[in-house]
Amino acid sequence: GPRKGGVIVIQEIFGLDQYVQADVDRWSALGFEVVAPSMFDRQERGYVAEHDPAGFETGRKHVFANGFENPIADVQACVDFLKARGPV
């Protein structure tokens, strides 16, 4: 059916894991165009961690290494990409 709008799914510190991908699938099935940026690619391309203490610690390190401006710029790039086709 017609596009209902754009949605940006933001990952947790574990990367684009199965839970993020399930959210993307759910929103897509509802008719939304979905983008889930890989927020830690600057630190580790394709990063996905287990939901355990080691994954939590690595994700935490990536958060601090990424800084505060990079995630904001990533989300803004997603907004800019999606808004050309309708509401986000």
Secondary structure, DSSP 8 states (H G I E B T S, - for coil): ----EEEE---BTTBS-HHHHHHHHHHHHTTEEEE---TTTTTSTT-B--SSHHHHHHHHHHHHHHTTHHHHHHHHHHHHHHHTTS--
